[in-house]
Amino acid sequence: QVRLVESGGDSAQSGGSLRLSCAASGFVFSSYAMNWYRQFPGKEREWIAGIIGRTDKTNYATFAKGRFTISRNNSASLVYLDIDDLKPEDTAVYYCNARYFSQSYWGQGTQITVSS
């Protein structure tokens, strides 16, 4: 059974940092590209960053370059998203996604709330 479980969401102050984690199980983690998305109330999910399985090549949405860092630990089946210099506009639900060709799996999301 495929599972993606995000953690690390919290309430934080502007300027702070958070690390989100996503624990994966039930599939060959190293074969999958892993992505982070976020969703604002009433909006569609927005892609933040992705990391390829075996090469660790990363890609970022334009808005995410500089403050967001995606990384992975294939031996532990974990993917991370570090967010620095948090801003109130980062308040959203953050989702982990695993993708391999047409297969795509999602976690349940973790909430980040940033206050000024």
Secondary structure, 3 states (H helix, E strand, C coil): CCEEEEECCCEEECCCCEEEEEEEECCCHHHCEEEEEEECCCCCCEEEEEECCCCCCEEECHHHCCCEEEEEECCCCEEEEEECCCCHHHCEEEEEEEEECCEEEECCCEEEEEEC
